[in-house]
Amino acid sequence: MSPLSFPYFFSYWIFAWFVCYEFGWTNYNPYLYLWIAFVFNNLFSLAMIYYQNDFIDLWIFN
């Protein structure tokens, strides 16, 4: 996965949003987007297993 891909930016922005929410810097709850990111991550992991990527690739991705 290239560092300029959608899931890469999506996950880091959600993490940053979650940290801001936990510190009280924003009132908007990011939990729905955390669940969406969790589903995307699992789908990508299953696709990597299906296409028989190396274990190291799976370890780094997750």
PyMOL Python script that loads the backbone (N, CA, C, O; Angstrom):
from pymol import cmd

cmd.read_pdbstr("""\
ATOM      1  N   MET A   1       0.852  -1.174   0.000  1.00  0.00           N
ATOM      2  CA  MET A   1       0.000   0.000   0.000  1.00  0.00           C
ATOM      3  C   MET A   1       0.897   1.235   0.000  1.00  0.00           C
ATOM      4  O   MET A   1       1.806   1.351   0.822  1.00  0.00           O
ATOM      5  N   SER A   2       0.646   2.119  -0.889  1.00  0.00           N
ATOM      6  CA  SER A   2       1.473   3.321  -0.973  1.00  0.00           C
ATOM      7  C   SER A   2       1.094   4.301   0.135  1.00  0.00           C
ATOM      8  O   SER A   2      -0.045   4.284   0.602  1.00  0.00           O
ATOM      9  N   PRO A   3       2.016   5.147   0.562  1.00  0.00           N
ATOM     10  CA  PRO A   3       1.710   6.089   1.637  1.00  0.00           C
ATOM     11  C   PRO A   3       0.748   7.198   1.215  1.00  0.00           C
ATOM     12  O   PRO A   3       0.321   7.993   2.052  1.00  0.00           O
ATOM     13  N   LEU A   4       0.406   7.261  -0.055  1.00  0.00           N
ATOM     14  CA  LEU A   4      -0.528   8.285  -0.510  1.00  0.00           C
ATOM     15  C   LEU A   4      -1.921   7.728  -0.753  1.00  0.00           C
ATOM     16  O   LEU A   4      -2.732   8.378  -1.413  1.00  0.00           O
ATOM     17  N   SER A   5      -2.218   6.548  -0.239  1.00  0.00           N
ATOM     18  CA  SER A   5      -3.507   5.921  -0.490  1.00  0.00           C
ATOM     19  C   SER A   5      -4.577   6.455   0.471  1.00  0.00           C
ATOM     20  O   SER A   5      -4.267   7.015   1.522  1.00  0.00           O
ATOM     21  N   PHE A   6      -5.837   6.265   0.083  1.00  0.00           N
ATOM     22  CA  PHE A   6      -6.963   6.731   0.884  1.00  0.00           C
ATOM     23  C   PHE A   6      -6.997   6.111   2.277  1.00  0.00           C
ATOM     24  O   PHE A   6      -7.151   6.852   3.248  1.00  0.00           O
ATOM     25  N   PRO A   7      -6.861   4.783   2.431  1.00  0.00           N
ATOM     26  CA  PRO A   7      -6.921   4.213   3.794  1.00  0.00           C
ATOM     27  C   PRO A   7      -5.826   4.732   4.718  1.00  0.00           C
ATOM     28  O   PRO A   7      -6.027   4.835   5.929  1.00  0.00           O
ATOM     29  N   TYR A   8      -4.679   5.055   4.153  1.00  0.00           N
ATOM     30  CA  TYR A   8      -3.576   5.585   4.960  1.00  0.00           C
ATOM     31  C   TYR A   8      -3.972   6.918   5.593  1.00  0.00           C
ATOM     32  O   TYR A   8      -3.852   7.082   6.807  1.00  0.00           O
ATOM     33  N   PHE A   9      -4.437   7.862   4.793  1.00  0.00           N
ATOM     34  CA  PHE A   9      -4.831   9.167   5.313  1.00  0.00           C
ATOM     35  C   PHE A   9      -6.088   9.067   6.163  1.00  0.00           C
ATOM     36  O   PHE A   9      -6.204   9.740   7.187  1.00  0.00           O
ATOM     37  N   PHE A  10      -7.026   8.232   5.744  1.00  0.00           N
ATOM     38  CA  PHE A  10      -8.284   8.068   6.453  1.00  0.00           C
ATOM     39  C   PHE A  10      -8.034   7.618   7.891  1.00  0.00           C
ATOM     40  O   PHE A  10      -8.614   8.174   8.824  1.00  0.00           O
ATOM     41  N   SER A  11      -7.191   6.631   8.072  1.00  0.00           N
ATOM     42  CA  SER A  11      -6.967   6.089   9.411  1.00  0.00           C
ATOM     43  C   SER A  11      -6.244   7.093  10.309  1.00  0.00           C
ATOM     44  O   SER A  11      -6.576   7.207  11.488  1.00  0.00           O
ATOM     45  N   TYR A  12      -5.267   7.819   9.775  1.00  0.00           N
ATOM     46  CA  TYR A  12      -4.546   8.769  10.613  1.00  0.00           C
ATOM     47  C   TYR A  12      -5.404   9.969  10.982  1.00  0.00           C
ATOM     48  O   TYR A  12      -5.272  10.493  12.088  1.00  0.00           O
ATOM     49  N   TRP A  13      -6.272  10.417  10.096  1.00  0.00           N
ATOM     50  CA  TRP A  13      -7.157  11.520  10.436  1.00  0.00           C
ATOM     51  C   TRP A  13      -8.172  11.110  11.484  1.00  0.00           C
ATOM     52  O   TRP A  13      -8.498  11.899  12.371  1.00  0.00           O
ATOM     53  N   ILE A  14      -8.672   9.899  11.398  1.00  0.00           N
ATOM     54  CA  ILE A  14      -9.616   9.429  12.410  1.00  0.00           C
ATOM     55  C   ILE A  14      -8.921   9.286  13.757  1.00  0.00           C
ATOM     56  O   ILE A  14      -9.494   9.632  14.790  1.00  0.00           O
ATOM     57  N   PHE A  15      -7.692   8.779  13.756  1.00  0.00           N
ATOM     58  CA  PHE A  15      -6.950   8.676  15.021  1.00  0.00           C
ATOM     59  C   PHE A  15      -6.730  10.062  15.628  1.00  0.00           C
ATOM     60  O   PHE A  15      -6.923  10.247  16.829  1.00  0.00           O
ATOM     61  N   ALA A  16      -6.333  11.026  14.818  1.00  0.00           N
ATOM     62  CA  ALA A  16      -6.119  12.384  15.322  1.00  0.00           C
ATOM     63  C   ALA A  16      -7.429  12.973  15.853  1.00  0.00           C
ATOM     64  O   ALA A  16      -7.436  13.645  16.884  1.00  0.00           O
ATOM     65  N   TRP A  17      -8.521  12.724  15.158  1.00  0.00           N
ATOM     66  CA  TRP A  17      -9.833  13.203  15.588  1.00  0.00           C
ATOM     67  C   TRP A  17     -10.215  12.559  16.920  1.00  0.00           C
ATOM     68  O   TRP A  17     -10.731  13.235  17.811  1.00  0.00           O
ATOM     69  N   PHE A  18      -9.964  11.262  17.058  1.00  0.00           N
ATOM     70  CA  PHE A  18     -10.266  10.567  18.294  1.00  0.00           C
ATOM     71  C   PHE A  18      -9.461  11.135  19.465  1.00  0.00           C
ATOM     72  O   PHE A  18     -10.002  11.322  20.555  1.00  0.00           O
ATOM     73  N   VAL A  19      -8.183  11.407  19.249  1.00  0.00           N
ATOM     74  CA  VAL A  19      -7.345  11.982  20.302  1.00  0.00           C
ATOM     75  C   VAL A  19      -7.876  13.357  20.703  1.00  0.00           C
ATOM     76  O   VAL A  19      -7.959  13.677  21.888  1.00  0.00           O
ATOM     77  N   CYS A  20      -8.230  14.160  19.711  1.00  0.00           N
ATOM     78  CA  CYS A  20      -8.799  15.490  20.014  1.00  0.00           C
ATOM     79  C   CYS A  20     -10.097  15.364  20.796  1.00  0.00           C
ATOM     80  O   CYS A  20     -10.347  16.150  21.710  1.00  0.00           O
ATOM     81  N   TYR A  21     -10.920  14.394  20.450  1.00  0.00           N
ATOM     82  CA  TYR A  21     -12.183  14.187  21.159  1.00  0.00           C
ATOM     83  C   TYR A  21     -11.938  13.749  22.603  1.00  0.00           C
ATOM     84  O   TYR A  21     -12.603  14.238  23.516  1.00  0.00           O
ATOM     85  N   GLU A  22     -11.002  12.845  22.814  1.00  0.00           N
ATOM     86  CA  GLU A  22     -10.705  12.354  24.159  1.00  0.00           C
ATOM     87  C   GLU A  22     -10.123  13.453  25.053  1.00  0.00           C
ATOM     88  O   GLU A  22     -10.368  13.457  26.259  1.00  0.00           O
ATOM     89  N   PHE A  23      -9.364  14.376  24.482  1.00  0.00           N
ATOM     90  CA  PHE A  23      -8.815  15.483  25.259  1.00  0.00           C
ATOM     91  C   PHE A  23      -9.813  16.631  25.422  1.00  0.00           C
ATOM     92  O   PHE A  23      -9.530  17.599  26.128  1.00  0.00           O
ATOM     93  N   GLY A  24     -10.973  16.532  24.779  1.00  0.00           N
ATOM     94  CA  GLY A  24     -12.004  17.553  24.914  1.00  0.00           C
ATOM     95  C   GLY A  24     -11.821  18.745  24.009  1.00  0.00           C
ATOM     96  O   GLY A  24     -12.421  19.795  24.237  1.00  0.00           O
ATOM     97  N   TRP A  25     -10.996  18.597  22.979  1.00  0.00           N
ATOM     98  CA  TRP A  25     -10.747  19.709  22.060  1.00  0.00           C
ATOM     99  C   TRP A  25     -11.822  19.846  21.001  1.00  0.00           C
ATOM    100  O   TRP A  25     -11.889  20.872  20.323  1.00  0.00           O
ATOM    101  N   THR A  26     -12.662  18.840  20.844  1.00  0.00           N
ATOM    102  CA  THR A  26     -13.776  18.903  19.906  1.00  0.00           C
ATOM    103  C   THR A  26     -14.975  18.201  20.524  1.00  0.00           C
ATOM    104  O   THR A  26     -14.812  17.305  21.351  1.00  0.00           O
ATOM    105  N   ASN A  27     -16.159  18.596  20.134  1.00  0.00           N
ATOM    106  CA  ASN A  27     -17.381  17.996  20.665  1.00  0.00           C
ATOM    107  C   ASN A  27     -17.930  16.910  19.755  1.00  0.00           C
ATOM    108  O   ASN A  27     -18.836  16.178  20.154  1.00  0.00           O
ATOM    109  N   TYR A  28     -17.406  16.786  18.545  1.00  0.00           N
ATOM    110  CA  TYR A  28     -17.924  15.822  17.586  1.00  0.00           C
ATOM    111  C   TYR A  28     -17.355  14.436  17.871  1.00  0.00           C
ATOM    112  O   TYR A  28     -16.140  14.259  17.954  1.00  0.00           O
ATOM    113  N   ASN A  29     -18.236  13.466  18.017  1.00  0.00           N
ATOM    114  CA  ASN A  29     -17.868  12.110  18.381  1.00  0.00           C
ATOM    115  C   ASN A  29     -17.386  11.328  17.154  1.00  0.00           C
ATOM    116  O   ASN A  29     -18.118  11.243  16.168  1.00  0.00           O
ATOM    117  N   PRO A  30     -16.178  10.756  17.185  1.00  0.00           N
ATOM    118  CA  PRO A  30     -15.638  10.049  16.024  1.00  0.00           C
ATOM    119  C   PRO A  30     -15.906   8.541  16.023  1.00  0.00           C
ATOM    120  O   PRO A  30     -15.361   7.841  15.170  1.00  0.00           O
ATOM    121  N   TYR A  31     -16.716   8.017  16.934  1.00  0.00           N
ATOM    122  CA  TYR A  31     -16.849   6.571  17.079  1.00  0.00           C
ATOM    123  C   TYR A  31     -17.434   5.888  15.851  1.00  0.00           C
ATOM    124  O   TYR A  31     -17.027   4.771  15.532  1.00  0.00           O
ATOM    125  N   LEU A  32     -18.362   6.510  15.157  1.00  0.00           N
ATOM    126  CA  LEU A  32     -18.889   5.913  13.927  1.00  0.00           C
ATOM    127  C   LEU A  32     -17.775   5.745  12.903  1.00  0.00           C
ATOM    128  O   LEU A  32     -17.695   4.708  12.244  1.00  0.00           O
ATOM    129  N   TYR A  33     -16.933   6.728  12.765  1.00  0.00           N
ATOM    130  CA  TYR A  33     -15.839   6.644  11.807  1.00  0.00           C
ATOM    131  C   TYR A  33     -14.765   5.655  12.255  1.00  0.00           C
ATOM    132  O   TYR A  33     -14.089   5.058  11.418  1.00  0.00           O
ATOM    133  N   LEU A  34     -14.605   5.479  13.550  1.00  0.00           N
ATOM    134  CA  LEU A  34     -13.692   4.441  14.041  1.00  0.00           C
ATOM    135  C   LEU A  34     -14.189   3.057  13.638  1.00  0.00           C
ATOM    136  O   LEU A  34     -13.394   2.198  13.258  1.00  0.00           O
ATOM    137  N   TRP A  35     -15.502   2.839  13.720  1.00  0.00           N
ATOM    138  CA  TRP A  35     -16.064   1.553  13.290  1.00  0.00           C
ATOM    139  C   TRP A  35     -15.899   1.358  11.789  1.00  0.00           C
ATOM    140  O   TRP A  35     -15.593   0.253  11.340  1.00  0.00           O
ATOM    141  N   ILE A  36     -16.095   2.407  11.016  1.00  0.00           N
ATOM    142  CA  ILE A  36     -15.917   2.314   9.562  1.00  0.00           C
ATOM    143  C   ILE A  36     -14.454   1.987   9.248  1.00  0.00           C
ATOM    144  O   ILE A  36     -14.180   1.144   8.394  1.00  0.00           O
ATOM    145  N   ALA A  37     -13.523   2.641   9.926  1.00  0.00           N
ATOM    146  CA  ALA A  37     -12.100   2.362   9.708  1.00  0.00           C
ATOM    147  C   ALA A  37     -11.764   0.934  10.114  1.00  0.00           C
ATOM    148  O   ALA A  37     -10.956   0.280   9.453  1.00  0.00           O
ATOM    149  N   PHE A  38     -12.368   0.442  11.186  1.00  0.00           N
ATOM    150  CA  PHE A  38     -12.152  -0.931  11.627  1.00  0.00           C
ATOM    151  C   PHE A  38     -12.618  -1.924  10.566  1.00  0.00           C
ATOM    152  O   PHE A  38     -11.933  -2.909  10.289  1.00  0.00           O
ATOM    153  N   VAL A  39     -13.772  -1.668   9.978  1.00  0.00           N
ATOM    154  CA  VAL A  39     -14.298  -2.544   8.925  1.00  0.00           C
ATOM    155  C   VAL A  39     -13.387  -2.511   7.703  1.00  0.00           C
ATOM    156  O   VAL A  39     -13.071  -3.560   7.144  1.00  0.00           O
ATOM    157  N   PHE A  40     -12.961  -1.319   7.280  1.00  0.00           N
ATOM    158  CA  PHE A  40     -12.056  -1.206   6.137  1.00  0.00           C
ATOM    159  C   PHE A  40     -10.749  -1.959   6.400  1.00  0.00           C
ATOM    160  O   PHE A  40     -10.245  -2.665   5.526  1.00  0.00           O
ATOM    161  N   ASN A  41     -10.213  -1.804   7.597  1.00  0.00           N
ATOM    162  CA  ASN A  41      -8.964  -2.472   7.942  1.00  0.00           C
ATOM    163  C   ASN A  41      -9.124  -3.986   7.862  1.00  0.00           C
ATOM    164  O   ASN A  41      -8.248  -4.676   7.340  1.00  0.00           O
ATOM    165  N   ASN A  42     -10.227  -4.501   8.371  1.00  0.00           N
ATOM    166  CA  ASN A  42     -10.453  -5.938   8.307  1.00  0.00           C
ATOM    167  C   ASN A  42     -10.662  -6.421   6.878  1.00  0.00           C
ATOM    168  O   ASN A  42     -10.189  -7.498   6.517  1.00  0.00           O
ATOM    169  N   LEU A  43     -11.355  -5.649   6.070  1.00  0.00           N
ATOM    170  CA  LEU A  43     -11.544  -6.035   4.671  1.00  0.00           C
ATOM    171  C   LEU A  43     -10.220  -6.070   3.919  1.00  0.00           C
ATOM    172  O   LEU A  43      -9.965  -6.992   3.144  1.00  0.00           O
ATOM    173  N   PHE A  44      -9.381  -5.066   4.147  1.00  0.00           N
ATOM    174  CA  PHE A  44      -8.072  -5.059   3.504  1.00  0.00           C
ATOM    175  C   PHE A  44      -7.203  -6.217   3.986  1.00  0.00           C
ATOM    176  O   PHE A  44      -6.455  -6.804   3.205  1.00  0.00           O
ATOM    177  N   SER A  45      -7.303  -6.544   5.275  1.00  0.00           N
ATOM    178  CA  SER A  45      -6.546  -7.681   5.801  1.00  0.00           C
ATOM    179  C   SER A  45      -7.006  -8.985   5.156  1.00  0.00           C
ATOM    180  O   SER A  45      -6.182  -9.815   4.773  1.00  0.00           O
ATOM    181  N   LEU A  46      -8.317  -9.165   5.035  1.00  0.00           N
ATOM    182  CA  LEU A  46      -8.839 -10.369   4.391  1.00  0.00           C
ATOM    183  C   LEU A  46      -8.427 -10.443   2.924  1.00  0.00           C
ATOM    184  O   LEU A  46      -8.128 -11.522   2.413  1.00  0.00           O
ATOM    185  N   ALA A  47      -8.413  -9.301   2.252  1.00  0.00           N
ATOM    186  CA  ALA A  47      -7.968  -9.281   0.854  1.00  0.00           C
ATOM    187  C   ALA A  47      -6.491  -9.653   0.756  1.00  0.00           C
ATOM    188  O   ALA A  47      -6.087 -10.356  -0.170  1.00  0.00           O
ATOM    189  N   MET A  48      -5.689  -9.186   1.701  1.00  0.00           N
ATOM    190  CA  MET A  48      -4.267  -9.528   1.690  1.00  0.00           C
ATOM    191  C   MET A  48      -4.071 -11.021   1.936  1.00  0.00           C
ATOM    192  O   MET A  48      -3.187 -11.635   1.339  1.00  0.00           O
ATOM    193  N   ILE A  49      -4.882 -11.604   2.802  1.00  0.00           N
ATOM    194  CA  ILE A  49      -4.803 -13.046   3.043  1.00  0.00           C
ATOM    195  C   ILE A  49      -5.248 -13.807   1.800  1.00  0.00           C
ATOM    196  O   ILE A  49      -4.625 -14.797   1.417  1.00  0.00           O
ATOM    197  N   TYR A  50      -6.327 -13.344   1.170  1.00  0.00           N
ATOM    198  CA  TYR A  50      -6.845 -14.007  -0.023  1.00  0.00           C
ATOM    199  C   TYR A  50      -5.812 -13.998  -1.158  1.00  0.00           C
ATOM    200  O   TYR A  50      -5.648 -14.995  -1.862  1.00  0.00           O
ATOM    201  N   TYR A  51      -5.124 -12.877  -1.327  1.00  0.00           N
ATOM    202  CA  TYR A  51      -4.119 -12.777  -2.386  1.00  0.00           C
ATOM    203  C   TYR A  51      -2.755 -13.295  -1.950  1.00  0.00           C
ATOM    204  O   TYR A  51      -1.764 -13.105  -2.657  1.00  0.00           O
ATOM    205  N   GLN A  52      -2.695 -13.943  -0.804  1.00  0.00           N
ATOM    206  CA  GLN A  52      -1.524 -14.646  -0.296  1.00  0.00           C
ATOM    207  C   GLN A  52      -0.294 -13.746  -0.158  1.00  0.00           C
ATOM    208  O   GLN A  52       0.799 -14.080  -0.615  1.00  0.00           O
ATOM    209  N   ASN A  53      -0.504 -12.607   0.477  1.00  0.00           N
ATOM    210  CA  ASN A  53       0.632 -11.750   0.800  1.00  0.00           C
ATOM    211  C   ASN A  53       1.472 -12.409   1.880  1.00  0.00           C
ATOM    212  O   ASN A  53       1.001 -13.301   2.585  1.00  0.00           O
ATOM    213  N   ASP A  54       2.703 -11.973   2.005  1.00  0.00           N
ATOM    214  CA  ASP A  54       3.594 -12.503   3.035  1.00  0.00           C
ATOM    215  C   ASP A  54       3.085 -12.133   4.420  1.00  0.00           C
ATOM    216  O   ASP A  54       2.360 -11.153   4.596  1.00  0.00           O
ATOM    217  N   PHE A  55       3.482 -12.940   5.398  1.00  0.00           N
ATOM    218  CA  PHE A  55       3.101 -12.671   6.783  1.00  0.00           C
ATOM    219  C   PHE A  55       3.655 -11.330   7.251  1.00  0.00           C
ATOM    220  O   PHE A  55       2.995 -10.620   8.010  1.00  0.00           O
ATOM    221  N   ILE A  56       4.841 -10.982   6.813  1.00  0.00           N
ATOM    222  CA  ILE A  56       5.452  -9.697   7.195  1.00  0.00           C
ATOM    223  C   ILE A  56       4.586  -8.537   6.703  1.00  0.00           C
ATOM    224  O   ILE A  56       4.402  -7.560   7.429  1.00  0.00           O
ATOM    225  N   ASP A  57       4.057  -8.627   5.490  1.00  0.00           N
ATOM    226  CA  ASP A  57       3.177  -7.576   4.969  1.00  0.00           C
ATOM    227  C   ASP A  57       1.925  -7.427   5.835  1.00  0.00           C
ATOM    228  O   ASP A  57       1.499  -6.313   6.139  1.00  0.00           O
ATOM    229  N   LEU A  58       1.347  -8.553   6.226  1.00  0.00           N
ATOM    230  CA  LEU A  58       0.167  -8.498   7.096  1.00  0.00           C
ATOM    231  C   LEU A  58       0.510  -7.905   8.459  1.00  0.00           C
ATOM    232  O   LEU A  58      -0.255  -7.116   9.014  1.00  0.00           O
ATOM    233  N   TRP A  59       1.649  -8.285   8.984  1.00  0.00           N
ATOM    234  CA  TRP A  59       2.073  -7.771  10.291  1.00  0.00           C
ATOM    235  C   TRP A  59       2.278  -6.258  10.237  1.00  0.00           C
ATOM    236  O   TRP A  59       1.851  -5.539  11.141  1.00  0.00           O
ATOM    237  N   ILE A  60       2.918  -5.784   9.198  1.00  0.00           N
ATOM    238  CA  ILE A  60       3.165  -4.341   9.054  1.00  0.00           C
ATOM    239  C   ILE A  60       1.855  -3.593   8.829  1.00  0.00           C
ATOM    240  O   ILE A  60       1.667  -2.506   9.374  1.00  0.00           O
ATOM    241  N   PHE A  61       0.959  -4.153   8.044  1.00  0.00           N
ATOM    242  CA  PHE A  61      -0.311  -3.490   7.754  1.00  0.00           C
ATOM    243  C   PHE A  61      -1.158  -3.350   9.000  1.00  0.00           C
ATOM    244  O   PHE A  61      -1.779  -2.310   9.222  1.00  0.00           O
ATOM    245  N   ASN A  62      -1.186  -4.378   9.802  1.00  0.00           N
ATOM    246  CA  ASN A  62      -2.040  -4.335  10.999  1.00  0.00           C
ATOM    247  C   ASN A  62      -1.258  -3.788  12.152  1.00  0.00           C
ATOM    248  O   ASN A  62      -1.789  -3.667  13.256  1.00  0.00           O
TER     249      ASN A  62
END
""", "prot")
cmd.dss("prot")
cmd.show_as("cartoon", "prot")
cmd.util.cbc("prot")
cmd.orient("prot")
